Amino acid sequence: MDLGLSDFRAFVTAASQGLGLACAKALVDEGARVVLSSSDDERARAAAESIGAVAGFACDLTDPAAIDAAVARAAELLGGLDGLVVNAGPPPSRTFADSDEAVWDAAIDGVLRSGVRLMRAAAPHLERSGRGRIVALTGYGIREPQSHLVASEATRAGVALAAKVLASDLGPAGVTVNNIAPGPVLTDRLIGIMQAFADRDGRTLEEQLERNALAVPVRRNGLPEDVADLCAFLCSSRAGFITGQTIVVDGGFNRAV
């Protein structure tokens, strides 16, 4: 299937590794021209080079001015902007009782406010595009929250809600806005959580990952490519009638309707 992404111009944030990098690569592989950002300039440049992206640079997602400058720079490098993939590094794994003011402040600035600011900065470019797309990476916990990820899931839920509202606002300009809510996908984040569980329960990491996979109806943990392929599709011309949606990618792990 031709996704019609030839020369699609996309900016992907927090993309030096994990799901952000996988989404950037999927877009490049489909013919898109991609600029990516990371918290570290050297890692961003290396990631961009590794997948054939146009450029990579540092962007502090907690700094409003840095976000505005990054979106403007991406649009300048690409000659416009057709797509934005909103991603942010995850807040630490904490229960509600262990989440002090600093944890909540970091999550609100790093996830919720950054997502809103990115969408706000990109919206004028996308409205001019004629094929504008926003895809926000959230998490399956926004549907079925887990106690050890409360700050992450509360703030990602806020991003998902903002995206839902923006889908109605930008729809008349042909811009679609959707959320992807990944489940147990093999990223450094999941492996770190699984290692903590393994240490707590006296298992090896391999045993913990296998135990986790057995809890997934398709009997495996997800891969970054499982999320990235959907991201590419949602950015494509084939997905022009899909907007305002939150699509869970978790192998059936989430039991919420």
C-alpha positions as CSV (number, residue, x, y, z in Angstrom):
1,M,0.0,0.0,0.0
2,D,1.4,3.4,-1.0
3,L,0.8,5.7,2.0
4,G,1.4,8.8,0.0
5,L,4.1,10.1,2.3
6,S,6.5,11.1,-0.4
7,D,8.0,14.5,0.6
8,F,5.7,14.7,3.6
9,R,7.5,17.1,6.0
10,A,7.4,16.0,9.6
11,F,8.8,17.1,13.0
12,V,9.2,14.3,15.6
13,T,10.2,15.2,19.2
14,A,12.0,13.1,21.8
15,A,13.2,11.0,18.9
16,S,16.8,10.0,19.6
17,Q,15.6,6.5,20.8
18,G,12.6,4.4,21.6
19,L,9.2,5.1,20.1
20,G,10.1,8.6,18.9
21,L,13.0,7.2,16.8
22,A,11.0,4.3,15.5
23,C,8.2,6.7,14.4
24,A,10.8,9.0,12.7
25,K,12.3,6.0,10.9
26,A,9.0,4.7,9.7
27,L,8.2,8.1,8.2
28,V,11.6,8.3,6.5
29,D,11.2,4.8,5.1
30,E,7.9,5.9,3.5
31,G,9.6,8.8,1.8
32,A,8.9,11.5,4.3
33,R,11.4,14.3,5.0
34,V,11.9,14.3,8.8
35,V,13.5,16.6,11.4
36,L,13.8,15.2,14.9
37,S,14.7,16.6,18.3
38,S,16.0,15.3,21.5
39,S,17.1,16.7,24.9
40,D,20.7,16.2,23.7
41,D,22.1,17.8,20.5
42,E,24.7,15.1,19.9
43,R,22.3,12.3,20.3
44,A,19.7,14.1,18.1
45,R,22.2,14.5,15.3
46,A,23.4,10.9,15.5
47,A,19.8,9.6,15.5
48,A,19.0,11.7,12.4
49,E,22.0,10.5,10.6
50,S,21.3,6.9,11.4
51,I,17.8,6.9,9.8
52,G,18.5,9.4,7.0
53,A,16.5,12.3,8.5
54,V,17.1,15.8,7.3
55,A,18.4,17.1,10.7
56,G,18.4,16.5,14.4
57,F,18.9,19.1,17.1
58,A,18.3,19.6,20.8
59,C,15.1,21.0,22.2
60,D,14.3,21.5,25.9
61,L,10.6,20.5,26.0
62,T,10.2,22.3,29.3
63,D,11.1,25.6,27.8
64,P,8.3,27.4,25.9
65,A,10.7,29.6,23.9
66,A,12.7,26.5,22.9
67,I,9.6,24.8,21.7
68,D,8.6,27.7,19.5
69,A,12.1,28.0,18.1
70,A,12.3,24.2,17.4
71,V,9.0,24.2,15.5
72,A,10.1,27.3,13.5
73,R,13.5,25.7,12.8
74,A,11.9,22.5,11.6
75,A,9.6,24.3,9.3
76,E,12.5,26.4,7.9
77,L,14.6,23.3,7.3
78,L,11.8,21.5,5.6
79,G,10.3,24.4,3.7
80,G,7.0,24.0,5.7
81,L,5.4,21.5,8.0
82,D,2.9,18.8,7.2
83,G,3.1,16.6,10.3
84,L,4.0,16.8,14.0
85,V,4.6,13.7,16.1
86,V,4.3,14.7,19.8
87,N,6.5,12.6,22.1
88,A,8.1,13.3,25.5
89,G,10.5,11.5,27.8
90,P,8.6,9.6,30.5
91,P,8.3,10.9,34.1
92,P,9.8,8.6,36.7
93,S,7.9,5.5,37.8
94,R,6.2,6.5,41.1
95,T,3.1,5.7,43.1
96,F,0.8,8.6,44.2
97,A,2.3,8.4,47.7
98,D,5.8,8.7,46.3
99,S,5.0,11.5,43.9
100,D,6.0,14.8,45.5
101,E,5.6,18.2,44.1
102,A,8.8,18.0,42.1
103,V,7.6,14.8,40.3
104,W,4.3,16.4,39.4
105,D,5.9,19.6,38.3
106,A,8.3,17.7,36.0
107,A,5.5,15.6,34.5
108,I,3.3,18.6,33.9
109,D,6.0,20.7,32.3
110,G,7.7,17.8,30.4
111,V,4.6,16.0,29.2
112,L,1.4,18.0,29.4
113,R,2.6,21.6,28.8
114,S,5.1,20.5,26.2
115,G,2.5,18.6,24.2
116,V,0.1,21.6,24.3
117,R,2.9,24.0,23.3
118,L,4.1,21.8,20.5
119,M,0.6,21.5,19.0
120,R,-0.1,25.2,19.4
121,A,3.2,26.2,17.7
122,A,2.7,23.7,14.8
123,A,-1.0,24.4,14.2
124,P,-0.5,27.4,11.9
125,H,2.0,25.5,9.7
126,L,-0.3,22.5,9.5
127,E,-3.3,24.6,8.6
128,R,-1.4,25.9,5.6
129,S,-0.2,22.4,4.6
130,G,-3.3,21.0,3.1
131,R,-2.5,17.6,4.5
132,G,-1.7,18.4,8.1
133,R,-1.3,15.7,10.7
134,I,-0.7,15.6,14.4
135,V,0.0,12.3,16.1
136,A,0.5,12.3,19.9
137,L,2.2,9.4,21.6
138,T,0.5,8.8,25.0
139,G,0.1,5.5,26.8
140,Y,-2.4,2.8,27.3
141,G,-2.6,3.8,31.0
142,I,-4.8,6.8,30.0
143,R,-7.5,4.2,29.6
144,E,-6.6,1.8,32.4
145,P,-4.2,3.6,34.8
146,Q,-1.5,1.8,36.8
147,S,-0.6,3.0,40.2
148,H,3.1,3.1,39.7
149,L,2.8,5.5,36.7
150,V,0.3,8.0,38.1
151,A,2.1,11.3,37.1
152,S,2.9,10.0,33.6
153,E,-0.6,8.7,32.9
154,A,-2.4,11.7,34.4
155,T,-0.4,14.2,32.2
156,R,-0.5,12.0,29.1
157,A,-4.3,11.8,29.5
158,G,-4.3,15.6,29.5
159,V,-2.4,15.6,26.2
160,A,-4.9,13.1,24.7
161,L,-7.8,15.4,25.8
162,A,-6.2,18.5,24.3
163,A,-5.6,16.6,21.0
164,K,-9.3,15.5,21.0
165,V,-10.4,19.1,21.2
166,L,-7.9,20.2,18.6
167,A,-9.2,17.6,16.2
168,S,-12.5,19.5,16.0
169,D,-10.8,22.9,15.8
170,L,-8.5,22.0,13.0
171,G,-10.7,19.6,11.1
172,P,-12.1,22.3,8.7
173,A,-8.5,23.0,7.6
174,G,-8.0,19.3,6.7
175,V,-5.8,18.7,9.7
176,T,-6.3,15.4,11.6
177,V,-5.2,14.9,15.2
178,N,-4.9,11.5,16.8
179,N,-3.4,9.8,19.8
180,I,-1.5,6.5,19.9
181,A,-1.6,4.8,23.3
182,P,1.2,2.2,23.3
183,G,1.0,-0.8,25.7
184,P,3.8,-3.1,26.8
185,V,6.4,-2.2,24.1
186,L,10.0,-3.2,24.4
187,T,11.6,0.2,25.0
188,D,14.3,1.1,27.6
189,R,11.4,2.4,29.7
190,L,9.6,-0.9,29.8
191,I,12.8,-2.9,30.3
192,G,13.6,-0.7,33.3
193,I,10.2,-1.2,34.8
194,M,10.4,-5.0,34.2
195,Q,13.9,-5.1,35.8
196,A,12.6,-3.4,38.9
197,F,9.8,-5.9,39.1
198,A,12.2,-8.8,38.6
199,D,14.5,-7.5,41.3
200,R,11.6,-7.1,43.7
201,D,10.3,-10.7,43.1
202,G,13.6,-12.5,42.7
203,R,13.3,-13.2,39.0
204,T,15.7,-12.6,36.1
205,L,14.8,-9.9,33.6
206,E,14.2,-12.6,30.9
207,E,11.7,-14.4,33.2
208,Q,9.9,-11.2,34.0
209,L,9.6,-10.2,30.3
210,E,8.3,-13.7,29.5
211,R,5.8,-13.4,32.4
212,N,4.7,-10.1,31.0
213,A,4.3,-11.4,27.5
214,L,2.1,-14.3,28.8
215,A,-0.3,-11.6,30.2
216,V,-0.8,-10.2,26.6
217,P,-3.5,-11.9,24.6
218,V,-1.2,-12.2,21.5
219,R,1.5,-13.7,23.8
220,R,4.3,-11.3,23.1
221,N,5.6,-7.9,24.2
222,G,5.2,-5.2,21.6
223,L,8.0,-3.8,19.4
224,P,8.6,-0.1,18.6
225,E,7.8,-0.9,15.0
226,D,4.2,-1.9,16.0
227,V,3.6,1.7,17.1
228,A,5.7,3.3,14.4
229,D,3.7,1.6,11.6
230,L,0.5,3.0,12.9
231,C,2.1,6.5,13.3
232,A,3.1,6.4,9.6
233,F,-0.4,5.3,8.6
234,L,-2.1,8.1,10.6
235,C,0.2,10.6,8.9
236,S,-0.7,9.3,5.5
237,S,-3.3,10.3,2.9
238,R,-5.0,7.0,3.6
239,A,-6.0,8.2,7.1
240,G,-7.7,11.4,6.1
241,F,-11.0,10.4,7.6
242,I,-9.6,9.3,11.0
243,T,-9.3,12.1,13.6
244,G,-10.0,12.7,17.2
245,Q,-9.2,9.1,18.0
246,T,-7.1,7.4,20.7
247,I,-5.8,4.1,19.3
248,V,-4.4,1.6,21.8
249,V,-1.5,-0.6,20.5
250,D,-1.0,-3.2,23.2
251,G,-1.8,-6.7,21.8
252,G,-5.1,-6.7,23.7
253,F,-3.4,-6.2,27.1
254,N,-5.7,-3.3,28.1
255,R,-9.1,-4.5,29.2
256,A,-10.9,-1.1,29.1
257,V,-13.5,-0.5,26.4
